[in-house]
Structures are given as structure tokens and as C-alpha cells.
Amino acid sequence: MTRTDDDTWDLATSVGATATMVAAARAAASRRPERVINDPFAEPLVRAVGLDLFTRLAAGELDAVDRDGKLGFPRMIDTFAARAVFFDQYFADAGNAGLKQVVILASGLDSRPYRLPWPAGTTVYEIDQPEVLEFKAATVSKLGAVSNAVHRSLPIDLRDDWPAALREAGFDSGEPTAWLAEGLLIGWLPPEAEVQMLDDIVSLSVSGSRLAADYGQVAGLTEETQKQAQVMGERWRDLGLELDVATLTYPGEHVDVAAHLRSQGWQATTSDLADLFDAAKLPPLGEAAQHIPGNSIFFVRASAP
């Protein structure tokens, strides 16, 4: 389904289903004997969404089905586990540096408000569509989950005036903020909207604020990886899931987040997927790094001057 400027979705359709896919991968990674991530909320959230393929993935039921890895699940699980470790460490470092105001953009099924040990006095704002936040809050409340931070949900589409909504919710633009844009700036927004979002973040950030994000284009693949992605999508359809990721992204040249922030005076360091695998102590990608969807994605940690 091609994206439009006024399209809508839930956690089982369109771009919303990718949030469920990521949570399913975290759940599967949490089951491994030598796990690098432990997300106890991921599987219950995925089950509540109700997409059969991702429920089976979260429950570890696809290991026998995908022994040869041709469905892409083993690499996908490792990728999202490594990404979760990268951003978890970012928040740990920000907390150790004294930052106590956090904003998670397009939070989806991110359970960090509940599973991370936030320093005393931390306020966590998470922004997403109303239906997404309502669904997540209702699901985790049944699990008895309580954040140890002051937790404030902002039910607003990021295409609307979210900076104003953030201020109205109590955001203090005079306090350093740890921002997270995980899985957001990789083609899900039009290029001009990516730039506007970064400029809004810069305008809301005082010295010492930080941003972590991944960026690039998840569908920006070589001919070989496009073919692999097509084959994988066909196999997913055979298992009952219609999800063509390439049709969910916007065409055009997407923003280089690190370069854009540097042009605003921020300091920025970048990593690639192989770096994340190494940091998470996962088996190295090796030559596979050049032949998998997402090999054009980069990861940045930046700080405001």
C-alpha cells in the first residue's frame, strides 16, 4: 500500500505493522539462552496486536520453520536486538550525565518507559498516534507494569504540531533533553518532514541535550538485496502476512541526520550495523553486511553545543 500524506494505520497494518515486527524480534531475542536484550513486555504486546506470523516469531515457534534462515528471521532478530542495545546504552549514558527529561518520538511498542531503570526525577514523554498509545497503555496495565519515571504520553500524529503539544504537556525547553528517534528517519517520512523534525528538535534543545537516531533508507537496497527482499516478502505471504516494506517508504534523498546536526553546531558520532553487532557481542555480520536489507542504515548519537 503506497503511502500518502494523510494515511492512517494501526499496529496491524501499513507502517504500524513494522512496530509490531520490531517488538516480535525483541521478544524472540529475549528468549535466547545468551540474550543481549531482555524485554518482558514485547511478547504480550505482540500477542495483543494479533498478527499471527509475528506472534509465532515472538513465541519462538518459527525456529524450526526457518532453519536455513531464508525467511530472514535470525538476522532480523539479531539486528533489532543490537539496535535495542545501542539505544538502551544511549539512555543509560544520558542518565549518568544527569539528563532527566526524555522524549521518545513515534514510540510504537517501545517498552522503555517501563523496562529501563530511569534515574530518580526523570520525566519520559512518548509521542505517537492516539490509537497506538492507548493500545500500549491498556496492554501493559494488565501486566501490572509501572514506570519508575514520570511517564507522560502525547497522543498526536507527528505530522501535526507535536512541539506545541509537548510544551502543553509540561516539557521544559530550558532543561537538557535526551531525544530518541528509533526506526523513524529511515524512509517512513517524506524527506522534507525529516528535516523539519530535526529542526524542531534543535529548536527545543538547550546545551547538553542529546539525540540518538538511525537514518538512511530501509528500502535503499542494491539490486541483489532488492531481489532478496522480494523473495523474503513472498515467503512471508506464504505464511499469511502481507507486508511489503518497500512500498511503505517515501522516495527521494533522505536526510543525513549526522551531517544536518553538525551543520547546526551539534557534535555527532556515527556507527553502522556491524559496529552495533560488535558492541552487543553478537556474531559478526561479515560479508552479510553488504547483502541484507537495511545495510544503508546508519546510527548516530549527537549532543547540542
C-alpha positions in Angstrom: 0.0 0.0 0.0 1.6 3.3 -1.2 1.9 6.0 1.5 0.0 9.3 1.3 0.3 12.5 3.3 -3.0 11.8 5.2 -2.8 8.0 5.6 -3.7 6.2 8.8 -2.7 2.9 10.3 -2.8 0.7 13.4 -0.3 -1.8 14.8 -1.5 -4.5 12.4 -1.5 -2.5 9.1 0.8 -0.4 6.9 3.8 1.2 8.7 2.3 0.4 12.1 2.9 -3.3 11.5 6.6 -2.6 11.4 6.5 -1.6 15.0 4.9 -5.0 15.8 7.6 -6.7 13.7 10.4 -5.0 15.8 8.7 -5.9 19.1 8.4 -9.5 17.9 12.1 -9.5 17.1 12.9 -8.2 20.6 10.7 -10.9 22.1 12.4 -13.6 20.2 15.8 -12.2 21.2 14.7 -12.2 24.8 14.2 -16.0 24.6 17.7 -16.8 23.6 19.9 -18.6 26.2 22.7 -16.0 25.8 20.4 -13.0 25.3 21.7 -9.5 24.8 18.3 -7.9 25.4 15.5 -8.7 27.8 12.2 -7.2 27.0 9.4 -8.9 29.1 6.7 -6.7 27.6 7.4 -7.4 23.9 5.7 -10.8 23.6 2.5 -9.8 25.4 2.2 -6.6 23.2 2.7 -8.6 20.0 0.2 -11.2 21.1 -2.3 -8.4 21.8 -1.9 -7.0 18.3 -2.8 -10.4 16.8 -0.7 -10.7 13.7 -0.2 -14.5 13.6 3.2 -14.5 11.9 4.7 -12.0 14.4 3.0 -13.8 17.3 4.7 -17.0 16.3 8.0 -15.3 15.9 7.7 -13.7 19.3 6.9 -17.1 20.9 9.9 -18.8 19.3 7.7 -21.0 17.1 9.4 -20.2 13.8 12.8 -21.5 14.7 12.0 -24.9 13.1 10.3 -23.3 10.1 13.3 -21.0 9.3 16.2 -23.4 10.0 18.0 -22.2 6.8 17.4 -18.5 7.6 15.7 -17.9 4.2 12.7 -16.2 5.8 15.2 -13.7 7.3 14.2 -14.1 10.9 17.5 -15.0 12.5 19.2 -11.9 11.1 16.2 -9.7 11.8 16.2 -10.8 15.4 19.9 -10.0 15.8 19.6 -6.7 14.0 16.8 -5.4 16.2 18.4 -6.8 19.4 21.6 -4.9 18.5 19.7 -1.8 17.8 17.9 -2.0 21.1 21.2 -2.5 23.0 22.6 0.6 21.2 19.7 2.9 22.2 19.4 1.4 25.7 23.1 2.3 26.3 22.4 5.8 24.9 19.8 6.3 27.6 22.0 4.9 30.3 24.8 7.3 29.3 22.4 10.2 29.2 21.1 9.4 32.7 24.6 9.1 34.1 25.3 12.5 32.6 22.4 14.0 34.6 19.7 14.3 31.8 16.3 13.8 33.4 14.0 14.8 30.5 13.4 12.2 27.8 11.4 12.3 24.6 10.7 9.2 22.5 9.3 10.1 19.1 7.0 7.6 17.3 7.3 5.2 20.3 5.2 2.4 18.8 5.6 -0.7 21.0 8.8 0.6 22.7 8.6 -0.6 26.3 11.5 1.5 27.6 9.2 3.7 29.8 8.5 0.5 31.8 11.6 -1.7 31.4 14.5 0.8 31.9 15.7 1.9 35.4 15.3 5.6 35.0 17.2 7.9 37.4 15.1 9.4 40.1 13.3 12.5 38.9 13.2 11.5 35.2 10.3 12.5 33.1 9.7 10.4 30.0 7.5 11.8 27.2 6.4 9.4 24.4 4.7 10.6 21.2 2.7 8.5 18.8 -0.8 8.3 17.3 -3.6 8.1 19.9 -4.7 4.6 19.0 -1.1 3.3 19.4 -0.5 4.8 22.8 -4.0 3.8 24.1 -3.4 0.2 22.9 0.0 0.0 24.6 -1.1 1.6 27.8 -4.1 -0.8 28.1 -2.0 -3.8 27.4 0.9 -3.1 29.8 -1.6 -2.1 32.6 -2.9 -5.6 32.5 0.6 -6.8 33.2 0.9 -4.5 36.2 3.7 -2.5 34.5 4.5 0.8 36.2 7.2 3.2 35.0 9.7 4.4 37.7 9.8 7.7 35.8 7.1 10.4 35.5 5.5 9.0 32.3 3.6 11.3 30.0 2.0 10.1 26.8 1.3 12.5 24.0 -1.3 11.1 21.6 -0.6 13.1 18.5 0.4 12.4 14.9 3.9 13.6 14.2 2.6 15.3 11.1 0.7 17.7 13.4 2.1 20.4 15.8 3.7 18.0 18.2 6.2 20.6 19.6 3.2 22.7 20.9 1.6 19.6 22.4 4.9 18.7 24.1 5.1 22.1 25.7 1.5 21.9 26.8 2.3 18.6 28.5 4.9 20.2 30.7 8.1 19.9 28.5 10.7 22.3 29.8 12.7 23.7 26.8 15.2 25.2 29.3 16.2 21.7 30.5 18.6 19.4 28.6 16.7 16.6 26.9 17.6 13.1 25.7 15.7 12.6 22.4 15.2 9.3 20.6 14.1 8.8 17.0 14.4 5.0 16.7 13.2 3.4 13.4 11.7 6.8 12.3 14.1 8.5 10.0 14.7 5.6 7.6 12.2 6.4 4.9 8.9 6.4 6.8 8.6 10.2 6.4 9.0 12.4 3.4 12.5 13.9 3.2 11.2 17.4 3.9 9.4 16.2 7.0 12.6 14.6 8.3 14.4 17.9 8.0 11.5 19.7 9.8 11.5 17.2 12.6 15.3 17.7 13.2 14.9 21.4 13.1 12.1 21.2 15.6 14.3 19.1 17.9 17.2 21.6 17.6 14.9 24.5 18.4 13.6 22.7 21.5 17.1 21.7 22.7 19.4 23.6 25.1 23.1 23.0 25.5 23.8 19.5 26.7 20.7 17.9 25.0 21.3 14.7 23.1 19.7 12.9 20.2 20.1 9.2 19.1 18.6 8.0 15.9 19.0 5.7 12.9 18.8 7.1 9.5 19.1 6.3 5.8 16.5 4.3 3.8 15.4 0.8 4.7 14.4 0.3 1.1 17.6 1.9 -0.3 18.9 -1.5 -1.4 21.2 -2.9 -4.1 19.6 -4.9 -6.9 20.7 -8.1 -5.2 19.2 -7.2 -1.8 16.0 -5.9 -3.5 15.7 -9.4 -5.0 16.3 -11.0 -1.6 13.7 -8.7 0.0 11.2 -9.6 -2.7 11.8 -13.4 -2.2 11.5 -12.9 1.6 8.3 -11.0 1.2 6.8 -13.8 -0.9 7.7 -16.3 1.8 6.1 -14.1 4.4 2.9 -14.1 2.3 3.0 -17.8 2.2 2.9 -17.7 6.0 -0.1 -15.4 6.0 1.4 -11.9 6.2 1.1 -9.2 3.6 3.8 -6.7 4.3 5.8 -5.1 1.5 8.2 -2.8 3.4 9.5 -1.1 0.2 6.0 0.3 -0.6 5.8 1.9 2.9 8.7 4.3 2.4 8.9 7.6 0.7 11.1 8.1 -2.3 13.8 10.7 -2.6 17.1 11.6 -1.0 16.6 11.2 2.8 18.4 13.4 5.3 21.8 12.6 6.6 21.0 13.2 10.2 24.6 13.4 11.4 25.5 16.0 8.7 22.4 18.0 9.4 23.0 18.2 13.1 26.7 19.1 12.5 25.5 22.0 10.3 23.6 23.2 13.4 26.7 23.1 15.6 26.0 19.7 17.2 28.7 17.1 17.7 27.8 13.7 16.2 29.3 10.3 16.0 28.0 7.6 13.7 28.1 3.8 13.7 27.0 1.1 11.2 25.2 -2.1 11.8 28.5 -4.1 12.0 29.5 -1.7 14.9 26.3 -2.4 16.7 26.7 -6.2 16.4 30.2 -5.9 17.8 29.1 -3.7 20.7 26.3 -6.2 21.5 28.8 -9.1 21.3 26.7 -10.8 18.5 28.4 -12.9 15.8 29.9 -10.5 13.3 28.0 -9.8 10.1 31.0 -10.4 7.8 30.1 -10.3 4.1 26.4 -10.4 5.0 26.6 -6.7 5.9 26.7 -6.0 2.2 23.7 -8.2 1.2 20.9 -7.6 3.7 18.0 -5.1 3.8 19.0 -2.2 5.9 22.7 -2.1 5.0 22.2 1.5 4.1 21.1 2.4 7.7 23.4 4.3 10.0 23.2 5.2 13.7 24.0 8.5 15.3 24.5 9.8 18.8 24.7 13.6 18.9 24.9 16.4 21.5 23.9 20.0 21.4 26.6 22.7 21.9 
